[in-house]
Amino acid sequence: MTPYLSLYGARFRTLLQYRLAAFAGFGTQLFWGIIRMMIFQAFYDSSAIAQPMSRAQAVTYIWLGQAMLGLLPWNLDADIRALMRTGTVAYELLRPMDLYATWYARAVAQRTAPTLLRCIPLFLVAGLFFGLRPPASPVAFVEWLLTTAGAVALGCAFGTLMNVTLVTTVAGEGIWRFAAPLTYTLSGMLIPISLLPPAFIPIVNALPFRGLVDTPFRAYLGLLTPRDLAFGLLHQACWTIALVATGRMLLRRTIGHMVIQGG
């Protein structure tokens, strides 16, 4: 475990150096958060039907999405893509470390470090000026932390699975273009799942993406009963285990047939 924690720490510290990129991301997410807030404002003003989520809760949900956007597994690891393109992935295979665990540790750092740089100023600005409310209660705050940890584990399992596909696809453009909109839409980042048409909600709830966004955000808002919380954590854990097992199996089956460029 120590080598992977060291790898995570080194990668995390490296990513913390990109402060200018984080500032640009903060500005972009603040801009889009304001636009999305206006869209939902128009939705609530034009609807006479009682919604499962209040206007204030929807605003907080939007800003949580902007603050935690970096946790979504919507992109591939650029360094792993470069390893595949250049053939230097051979060095990864020679290290006395589990390749899947190494890539998973990198994924955790890739999700958490940029998110930490952007979410703190966004929480402050949105909380002071744009309607982001604090957690519904101290219990809701603890539930949010637990479900956010589950979302990180789940997102990194999904992201590592996408990186594993690079062993056979090299470029990875197809899986990236497919996974990004799928993750963004079905996780609740685009529209809160409770506001979707009722016929679609059971289908979306069964998929893994809900655990990335909707579960932790609903916990923050205090909308989860103890039963809902237990089911949400179990949902995250089961899908994480399934994705990790799938990623490991795919890596074992493909790594033996991989051809290093130049050899």
Phi and psi in degrees as GROMACS dihedral restraints (atoms count N, CA, C in turn):
[ dihedral_restraints ]
;  ai    aj    ak    al  type     phi  dphi    fc
    3     4     5     6     1   -59.2    20    10
    4     5     6     7     1   -43.8    20    10
    6     7     8     9     1   -60.5    20    10
    7     8     9    10     1   -35.8    20    10
    9    10    11    12     1   -74.7    20    10
   10    11    12    13     1   -35.0    20    10
   12    13    14    15     1   -66.3    20    10
   13    14    15    16     1   -38.1    20    10
   15    16    17    18     1   -65.6    20    10
   16    17    18    19     1   -41.1    20    10
   18    19    20    21     1   -62.9    20    10
   19    20    21    22     1   -43.9    20    10
   21    22    23    24     1   -60.3    20    10
   22    23    24    25     1   -46.1    20    10
   24    25    26    27     1   -61.9    20    10
   25    26    27    28     1   -42.2    20    10
   27    28    29    30     1   -66.0    20    10
   28    29    30    31     1   -44.1    20    10
   30    31    32    33     1   -65.8    20    10
   31    32    33    34     1   -39.6    20    10
   33    34    35    36     1   -62.2    20    10
   34    35    36    37     1   -46.9    20    10
   36    37    38    39     1   -64.3    20    10
   37    38    39    40     1   -36.2    20    10
   39    40    41    42     1   -62.7    20    10
   40    41    42    43     1   -46.1    20    10
   42    43    44    45     1   -69.0    20    10
   43    44    45    46     1   -26.6    20    10
   45    46    47    48     1   -68.0    20    10
   46    47    48    49     1   -14.2    20    10
   48    49    50    51     1   -76.8    20    10
   49    50    51    52     1   -15.8    20    10
   51    52    53    54     1   -86.1    20    10
   52    53    54    55     1    63.5    20    10
   54    55    56    57     1   -73.8    20    10
   55    56    57    58     1   -35.4    20    10
   57    58    59    60     1   -65.7    20    10
   58    59    60    61     1   -41.0    20    10
   60    61    62    63     1   -63.1    20    10
   61    62    63    64     1   -38.3    20    10
   63    64    65    66     1   -66.0    20    10
   64    65    66    67     1   -38.6    20    10
   66    67    68    69     1   -65.6    20    10
   67    68    69    70     1   -41.1    20    10
   69    70    71    72     1   -64.4    20    10
   70    71    72    73     1   -40.7    20    10
   72    73    74    75     1   -64.5    20    10
   73    74    75    76     1   -38.6    20    10
   75    76    77    78     1   -60.2    20    10
   76    77    78    79     1   -45.5    20    10
   78    79    80    81     1   -63.5    20    10
   79    80    81    82     1   -41.6    20    10
   81    82    83    84     1   -64.3    20    10
   82    83    84    85     1   -45.8    20    10
   84    85    86    87     1   -69.2    20    10
   85    86    87    88     1   -32.7    20    10
   87    88    89    90     1   -65.5    20    10
   88    89    90    91     1   -42.6    20    10
   90    91    92    93     1   -61.3    20    10
   91    92    93    94     1   -50.0    20    10
   93    94    95    96     1   -68.9    20    10
   94    95    96    97     1   -29.8    20    10
   96    97    98    99     1   -63.9    20    10
   97    98    99   100     1   -40.4    20    10
   99   100   101   102     1   -65.1    20    10
  100   101   102   103     1   -43.0    20    10
  102   103   104   105     1   -62.1    20    10
  103   104   105   106     1   -46.5    20    10
  105   106   107   108     1   -64.8    20    10
  106   107   108   109     1   -35.2    20    10
  108   109   110   111     1   -63.9    20    10
  109   110   111   112     1   -39.2    20    10
  111   112   113   114     1   -67.0    20    10
  112   113   114   115     1   -36.8    20    10
  114   115   116   117     1   -62.8    20    10
  115   116   117   118     1   -46.3    20    10
  117   118   119   120     1   -70.6    20    10
  118   119   120   121     1   -30.3    20    10
  120   121   122   123     1   -60.9    20    10
  121   122   123   124     1   -44.4    20    10
  123   124   125   126     1   -65.0    20    10
  124   125   126   127     1   -37.5    20    10
  126   127   128   129     1   -62.3    20    10
  127   128   129   130     1   -47.1    20    10
  129   130   131   132     1   -69.7    20    10
  130   131   132   133     1   -33.3    20    10
  132   133   134   135     1   -69.6    20    10
  133   134   135   136     1   -30.5    20    10
  135   136   137   138     1   -93.7    20    10
  136   137   138   139     1    -6.5    20    10
  138   139   140   141     1  -105.0    20    10
  139   140   141   142     1   128.4    20    10
  141   142   143   144     1   -97.0    20    10
  142   143   144   145     1    -0.8    20    10
  144   145   146   147     1   -91.6    20    10
  145   146   147   148     1   137.5    20    10
  147   148   149   150     1   -64.0    20    10
  148   149   150   151     1   129.7    20    10
  150   151   152   153     1   -99.6    20    10
  151   152   153   154     1   153.3    20    10
  153   154   155   156     1   -69.2    20    10
  154   155   156   157     1    -9.0    20    10
  156   157   158   159     1  -133.6    20    10
  157   158   159   160     1   129.5    20    10
  159   160   161   162     1   -69.5    20    10
  160   161   162   163     1   166.7    20    10
  162   163   164   165     1   -60.5    20    10
  163   164   165   166     1   -45.1    20    10
  165   166   167   168     1   -63.7    20    10
  166   167   168   169     1   -39.2    20    10
  168   169   170   171     1   -66.0    20    10
  169   170   171   172     1   -38.4    20    10
  171   172   173   174     1   -64.9    20    10
  172   173   174   175     1   -39.2    20    10
  174   175   176   177     1   -63.8    20    10
  175   176   177   178     1   -45.3    20    10
  177   178   179   180     1   -62.7    20    10
  178   179   180   181     1   -40.3    20    10
  180   181   182   183     1   -59.0    20    10
  181   182   183   184     1   -43.4    20    10
  183   184   185   186     1   -60.6    20    10
  184   185   186   187     1   -47.2    20    10
  186   187   188   189     1   -71.1    20    10
  187   188   189   190     1   -32.0    20    10
  189   190   191   192     1   -61.5    20    10
  190   191   192   193     1   -40.5    20    10
  192   193   194   195     1   -62.0    20    10
  193   194   195   196     1   -41.7    20    10
  195   196   197   198     1   -68.5    20    10
  196   197   198   199     1   -38.0    20    10
  198   199   200   201     1   -71.0    20    10
  199   200   201   202     1   -35.7    20    10
  201   202   203   204     1  -104.6    20    10
  202   203   204   205     1    17.3    20    10
  204   205   206   207     1   -57.6    20    10
  205   206   207   208     1   -35.5    20    10
  207   208   209   210     1   -64.9    20    10
  208   209   210   211     1   -15.8    20    10
  210   211   212   213     1   -77.0    20    10
  211   212   213   214     1   -17.0    20    10
  213   214   215   216     1   -69.9    20    10
  214   215   216   217     1   135.7    20    10
  216   217   218   219     1   -82.8    20    10
  217   218   219   220     1    66.3    20    10
  219   220   221   222     1  -102.2    20    10
  220   221   222   223     1     0.9    20    10
  222   223   224   225     1  -140.8    20    10
  223   224   225   226     1   163.5    20    10
  225   226   227   228     1   -91.8    20    10
  226   227   228   229     1   161.7    20    10
  228   229   230   231     1   -76.8    20    10
  229   230   231   232     1   114.4    20    10
  231   232   233   234     1   -62.2    20    10
  232   233   234   235     1   -34.7    20    10
  234   235   236   237     1   -68.3    20    10
  235   236   237   238     1   -38.6    20    10
  237   238   239   240     1   -68.8    20    10
  238   239   240   241     1   -36.9    20    10
  240   241   242   243     1   -60.0    20    10
  241   242   243   244     1   -41.7    20    10
  243   244   245   246     1   -66.6    20    10
  244   245   246   247     1   -37.9    20    10
  246   247   248   249     1   -60.0    20    10
  247   248   249   250     1   -40.7    20    10
  249   250   251   252     1   -69.5    20    10
  250   251   252   253     1   -39.8    20    10
  252   253   254   255     1   -69.0    20    10
  253   254   255   256     1   -37.3    20    10
  255   256   257   258     1   -93.0    20    10
  256   257   258   259     1   -15.3    20    10
  258   259   260   261     1    88.1    20    10
  259   260   261   262     1    -1.8    20    10
  261   262   263   264     1   -73.8    20    10
  262   263   264   265     1     0.7    20    10
  264   265   266   267     1   -60.6    20    10
  265   266   267   268     1   -18.5    20    10
  267   268   269   270     1   -58.6    20    10
  268   269   270   271     1   -34.7    20    10
  270   271   272   273     1   -65.8    20    10
  271   272   273   274     1   -34.8    20    10
  273   274   275   276     1   -63.0    20    10
  274   275   276   277     1   -37.4    20    10
  276   277   278   279     1   -72.5    20    10
  277   278   279   280     1   -22.5    20    10
  279   280   281   282     1   -84.8    20    10
  280   281   282   283     1   -15.0    20    10
  282   283   284   285     1   -73.2    20    10
  283   284   285   286     1   143.7    20    10
  285   286   287   288     1   -79.5    20    10
  286   287   288   289     1    51.9    20    10
  288   289   290   291     1  -137.0    20    10
  289   290   291   292     1   152.2    20    10
  291   292   293   294     1   -69.6    20    10
  292   293   294   295     1   123.3    20    10
  294   295   296   297     1   -64.8    20    10
  295   296   297   298     1   -42.2    20    10
  297   298   299   300     1   -63.3    20    10
  298   299   300   301     1   -45.6    20    10
  300   301   302   303     1   -62.9    20    10
  301   302   303   304     1   -35.5    20    10
  303   304   305   306     1   -63.1    20    10
  304   305   306   307     1   -46.9    20    10
  306   307   308   309     1   -68.3    20    10
  307   308   309   310     1   -33.8    20    10
  309   310   311   312     1   -65.9    20    10
  310   311   312   313     1   -42.2    20    10
  312   313   314   315     1   -61.8    20    10
  313   314   315   316     1   -39.9    20    10
  315   316   317   318     1   -62.1    20    10
  316   317   318   319     1   -40.1    20    10
  318   319   320   321     1   -64.5    20    10
  319   320   321   322     1   -39.5    20    10
  321   322   323   324     1   -62.1    20    10
  322   323   324   325     1   -44.9    20    10
  324   325   326   327     1   -64.8    20    10
  325   326   327   328     1   -40.4    20    10
  327   328   329   330     1   -62.8    20    10
  328   329   330   331     1   -32.0    20    10
  330   331   332   333     1   -84.3    20    10
  331   332   333   334     1   -38.2    20    10
  333   334   335   336     1   -85.7    20    10
  334   335   336   337     1   -40.0    20    10
  336   337   338   339     1   -64.2    20    10
  337   338   339   340     1   -54.2    20    10
  339   340   341   342     1   -62.6    20    10
  340   341   342   343     1   -34.7    20    10
  342   343   344   345     1   -64.6    20    10
  343   344   345   346     1   -41.5    20    10
  345   346   347   348     1   -62.1    20    10
  346   347   348   349     1   -41.2    20    10
  348   349   350   351     1   -64.6    20    10
  349   350   351   352     1   -34.2    20    10
  351   352   353   354     1   -93.1    20    10
  352   353   354   355     1   -33.3    20    10
  354   355   356   357     1   -73.1    20    10
  355   356   357   358     1   -33.5    20    10
  357   358   359   360     1   -63.1    20    10
  358   359   360   361     1   -53.3    20    10
  360   361   362   363     1   -64.6    20    10
  361   362   363   364     1   -31.7    20    10
  363   364   365   366     1   -69.8    20    10
  364   365   366   367     1   -39.1    20    10
  366   367   368   369     1   -60.3    20    10
  367   368   369   370     1   -42.4    20    10
  369   370   371   372     1   -65.8    20    10
  370   371   372   373     1   -50.1    20    10
  372   373   374   375     1   -67.4    20    10
  373   374   375   376     1   -47.5    20    10
  375   376   377   378     1   -66.9    20    10
  376   377   378   379     1   -34.7    20    10
  378   379   380   381     1   -69.1    20    10
  379   380   381   382     1   -33.9    20    10
  381   382   383   384     1   -83.3    20    10
  382   383   384   385     1   -34.1    20    10
  384   385   386   387     1  -123.5    20    10
  385   386   387   388     1   -18.9    20    10
  387   388   389   390     1  -126.7    20    10
  388   389   390   391     1    19.2    20    10
  390   391   392   393     1    89.5    20    10
  391   392   393   394     1     8.8    20    10
  393   394   395   396     1   -70.8    20    10
  394   395   396   397     1   121.8    20    10
  396   397   398   399     1   -93.9    20    10
  397   398   399   400     1   154.4    20    10
  399   400   401   402     1   -70.0    20    10
  400   401   402   403     1   170.5    20    10
  402   403   404   405     1   -53.8    20    10
  403   404   405   406     1   149.7    20    10
  405   406   407   408     1   -60.0    20    10
  406   407   408   409     1   -28.9    20    10
  408   409   410   411     1  -164.6    20    10
  409   410   411   412     1   166.7    20    10
  411   412   413   414     1   -58.1    20    10
  412   413   414   415     1   -36.4    20    10
  414   415   416   417     1   -64.4    20    10
  415   416   417   418     1   -41.7    20    10
  417   418   419   420     1   -62.8    20    10
  418   419   420   421     1   -35.3    20    10
  420   421   422   423     1   -64.5    20    10
  421   422   423   424     1   -43.7    20    10
  423   424   425   426     1   -64.5    20    10
  424   425   426   427     1   -42.4    20    10
  426   427   428   429     1   -61.9    20    10
  427   428   429   430     1   -38.5    20    10
  429   430   431   432     1   -64.0    20    10
  430   431   432   433     1   -42.2    20    10
  432   433   434   435     1   -62.6    20    10
  433   434   435   436     1   -42.7    20    10
  435   436   437   438     1   -64.0    20    10
  436   437   438   439     1   -47.7    20    10
  438   439   440   441     1   -71.9    20    10
  439   440   441   442     1   -28.6    20    10
  441   442   443   444     1   -68.0    20    10
  442   443   444   445     1   -39.7    20    10
  444   445   446   447     1   -60.8    20    10
  445   446   447   448     1   -41.2    20    10
  447   448   449   450     1   -63.9    20    10
  448   449   450   451     1   -37.1    20    10
  450   451   452   453     1   -66.2    20    10
  451   452   453   454     1   -37.7    20    10
  453   454   455   456     1   -64.1    20    10
  454   455   456   457     1   -46.3    20    10
  456   457   458   459     1   -61.2    20    10
  457   458   459   460     1   -43.6    20    10
  459   460   461   462     1   -67.3    20    10
  460   461   462   463     1   -45.9    20    10
  462   463   464   465     1   -63.0    20    10
  463   464   465   466     1   -38.7    20    10
  465   466   467   468     1   -70.5    20    10
  466   467   468   469     1   -33.3    20    10
  468   469   470   471     1   -64.7    20    10
  469   470   471   472     1   -41.9    20    10
  471   472   473   474     1   -68.4    20    10
  472   473   474   475     1   -43.2    20    10
  474   475   476   477     1   -63.9    20    10
  475   476   477   478     1   -39.9    20    10
  477   478   479   480     1   -66.8    20    10
  478   479   480   481     1   -35.7    20    10
  480   481   482   483     1   -61.7    20    10
  481   482   483   484     1   -41.3    20    10
  483   484   485   486     1   -62.9    20    10
  484   485   486   487     1   -40.0    20    10
  486   487   488   489     1   -65.9    20    10
  487   488   489   490     1   -35.5    20    10
  489   490   491   492     1   -62.7    20    10
  490   491   492   493     1   -33.8    20    10
  492   493   494   495     1   -64.0    20    10
  493   494   495   496     1   -18.0    20    10
  495   496   497   498     1   -65.7    20    10
  496   497   498   499     1   -19.8    20    10
  498   499   500   501     1   -60.1    20    10
  499   500   501   502     1   -33.0    20    10
  501   502   503   504     1  -106.8    20    10
  502   503   504   505     1   -24.1    20    10
  504   505   506   507     1  -100.2    20    10
  505   506   507   508     1   -19.8    20    10
  507   508   509   510     1    64.7    20    10
  508   509   510   511     1   -66.0    20    10
  510   511   512   513     1   -73.0    20    10
  511   512   513   514     1   -45.2    20    10
  513   514   515   516     1    77.7    20    10
  514   515   516   517     1     6.8    20    10
  516   517   518   519     1   -62.7    20    10
  517   518   519   520     1   -38.6    20    10
  519   520   521   522     1   -63.4    20    10
  520   521   522   523     1   -50.5    20    10
  522   523   524   525     1   -66.0    20    10
  523   524   525   526     1   -35.4    20    10
  525   526   527   528     1   -67.2    20    10
  526   527   528   529     1   -46.0    20    10
  528   529   530   531     1   -68.8    20    10
  529   530   531   532     1   -24.9    20    10
  531   532   533   534     1   -81.6    20    10
  532   533   534   535     1   -43.7    20    10
  534   535   536   537     1   -75.5    20    10
  535   536   537   538     1   -35.3    20    10
  537   538   539   540     1   -60.6    20    10
  538   539   540   541     1   -56.0    20    10
  540   541   542   543     1   -66.9    20    10
  541   542   543   544     1   -32.4    20    10
  543   544   545   546     1   -63.4    20    10
  544   545   546   547     1   -47.0    20    10
  546   547   548   549     1   -64.9    20    10
  547   548   549   550     1   -45.0    20    10
  549   550   551   552     1   -63.8    20    10
  550   551   552   553     1   -37.7    20    10
  552   553   554   555     1   -80.8    20    10
  553   554   555   556     1   -47.1    20    10
  555   556   557   558     1   -84.0    20    10
  556   557   558   559     1   -10.4    20    10
  558   559   560   561     1   -81.9    20    10
  559   560   561   562     1   -17.6    20    10
  561   562   563   564     1   101.4    20    10
  562   563   564   565     1    -0.6    20    10
  564   565   566   567     1   -68.6    20    10
  565   566   567   568     1   -37.9    20    10
  567   568   569   570     1   -75.9    20    10
  568   569   570   571     1   -51.7    20    10
  570   571   572   573     1  -136.9    20    10
  571   572   573   574     1   130.4    20    10
  573   574   575   576     1   -52.2    20    10
  574   575   576   577     1   136.3    20    10
  576   577   578   579     1   -59.3    20    10
  577   578   579   580     1   -34.0    20    10
  579   580   581   582     1   -67.1    20    10
  580   581   582   583     1   -15.3    20    10
  582   583   584   585     1   -96.0    20    10
  583   584   585   586     1    -1.3    20    10
  585   586   587   588     1   -73.6    20    10
  586   587   588   589     1   161.7    20    10
  588   589   590   591     1   -55.4    20    10
  589   590   591   592     1   137.6    20    10
  591   592   593   594     1   -55.0    20    10
  592   593   594   595     1   -31.7    20    10
  594   595   596   597     1   -66.7    20    10
  595   596   597   598     1   -26.5    20    10
  597   598   599   600     1   -88.4    20    10
  598   599   600   601     1   -21.2    20    10
  600   601   602   603     1   -60.6    20    10
  601   602   603   604     1   -46.8    20    10
  603   604   605   606     1   -59.8    20    10
  604   605   606   607     1   -36.1    20    10
  606   607   608   609     1   -66.4    20    10
  607   608   609   610     1   -47.0    20    10
  609   610   611   612     1   -64.9    20    10
  610   611   612   613     1   -37.6    20    10
  612   613   614   615     1   -64.0    20    10
  613   614   615   616     1   -29.1    20    10
  615   616   617   618     1   -78.2    20    10
  616   617   618   619     1   -21.8    20    10
  618   619   620   621     1   -80.1    20    10
  619   620   621   622     1   161.4    20    10
  621   622   623   624     1   -72.4    20    10
  622   623   624   625     1   -20.3    20    10
  624   625   626   627     1   -67.2    20    10
  625   626   627   628     1   -26.9    20    10
  627   628   629   630     1   -58.3    20    10
  628   629   630   631     1   -34.8    20    10
  630   631   632   633     1   -68.6    20    10
  631   632   633   634     1   -13.3    20    10
  633   634   635   636     1   -79.2    20    10
  634   635   636   637     1   -33.7    20    10
  636   637   638   639     1  -131.5    20    10
  637   638   639   640     1   -59.3    20    10
  639   640   641   642     1   -62.3    20    10
  640   641   642   643     1   -43.1    20    10
  642   643   644   645     1   -62.2    20    10
  643   644   645   646     1   -53.0    20    10
  645   646   647   648     1   -65.4    20    10
  646   647   648   649     1   -33.7    20    10
  648   649   650   651     1   -70.3    20    10
  649   650   651   652     1   -38.9    20    10
  651   652   653   654     1   -67.8    20    10
  652   653   654   655     1   -32.7    20    10
  654   655   656   657     1   -64.8    20    10
  655   656   657   658     1   -42.4    20    10
  657   658   659   660     1   -59.4    20    10
  658   659   660   661     1   -39.6    20    10
  660   661   662   663     1   -80.2    20    10
  661   662   663   664     1    -4.9    20    10
  663   664   665   666     1    75.0    20    10
  664   665   666   667     1    26.3    20    10
  666   667   668   669     1   -95.7    20    10
  667   668   669   670     1     1.7    20    10
  669   670   671   672     1  -101.3    20    10
  670   671   672   673     1   127.1    20    10
  672   673   674   675     1   -75.7    20    10
  673   674   675   676     1   165.5    20    10
  675   676   677   678     1   -54.7    20    10
  676   677   678   679     1   -37.0    20    10
  678   679   680   681     1   -67.4    20    10
  679   680   681   682     1   -41.7    20    10
  681   682   683   684     1   -63.2    20    10
  682   683   684   685     1   -39.8    20    10
  684   685   686   687     1   -63.6    20    10
  685   686   687   688     1   -46.7    20    10
  687   688   689   690     1   -61.4    20    10
  688   689   690   691     1   -43.8    20    10
  690   691   692   693     1   -65.6    20    10
  691   692   693   694     1   -39.6    20    10
  693   694   695   696     1   -63.6    20    10
  694   695   696   697     1   -43.0    20    10
  696   697   698   699     1   -66.5    20    10
  697   698   699   700     1   -38.9    20    10
  699   700   701   702     1   -65.6    20    10
  700   701   702   703     1   -39.3    20    10
  702   703   704   705     1   -60.8    20    10
  703   704   705   706     1   -45.8    20    10
  705   706   707   708     1   -63.2    20    10
  706   707   708   709     1   -45.0    20    10
  708   709   710   711     1   -65.6    20    10
  709   710   711   712     1   -44.6    20    10
  711   712   713   714     1   -64.0    20    10
  712   713   714   715     1   -43.4    20    10
  714   715   716   717     1   -70.1    20    10
  715   716   717   718     1   -33.9    20    10
  717   718   719   720     1   -63.2    20    10
  718   719   720   721     1   -46.4    20    10
  720   721   722   723     1   -61.6    20    10
  721   722   723   724     1   -43.3    20    10
  723   724   725   726     1   -63.7    20    10
  724   725   726   727     1   -42.6    20    10
  726   727   728   729     1   -70.3    20    10
  727   728   729   730     1   -38.1    20    10
  729   730   731   732     1   -63.9    20    10
  730   731   732   733     1   -44.7    20    10
  732   733   734   735     1   -62.2    20    10
  733   734   735   736     1   -41.2    20    10
  735   736   737   738     1   -64.9    20    10
  736   737   738   739     1   -43.1    20    10
  738   739   740   741     1   -63.5    20    10
  739   740   741   742     1   -42.7    20    10
  741   742   743   744     1   -64.7    20    10
  742   743   744   745     1   -43.5    20    10
  744   745   746   747     1   -63.1    20    10
  745   746   747   748     1   -44.8    20    10
  747   748   749   750     1   -64.2    20    10
  748   749   750   751     1   -38.6    20    10
  750   751   752   753     1   -66.4    20    10
  751   752   753   754     1   -41.7    20    10
  753   754   755   756     1   -62.9    20    10
  754   755   756   757     1   -39.6    20    10
  756   757   758   759     1   -75.4    20    10
  757   758   759   760     1   -28.8    20    10
  759   760   761   762     1   -97.3    20    10
  760   761   762   763     1   -27.9    20    10
  762   763   764   765     1   -66.1    20    10
  763   764   765   766     1   -30.0    20    10
  765   766   767   768     1   -72.6    20    10
  766   767   768   769     1   -18.3    20    10
  768   769   770   771     1  -105.0    20    10
  769   770   771   772     1     5.0    20    10
  771   772   773   774     1   -73.6    20    10
  772   773   774   775     1   138.9    20    10
  774   775   776   777     1  -109.3    20    10
  775   776   777   778     1   120.2    20    10
  777   778   779   780     1   -78.4    20    10
  778   779   780   781     1   128.2    20    10
  780   781   782   783     1   -61.3    20    10
  781   782   783   784     1   133.1    20    10
  783   784   785   786     1    97.1    20    10
  784   785   786   787     1   -12.6    20    10
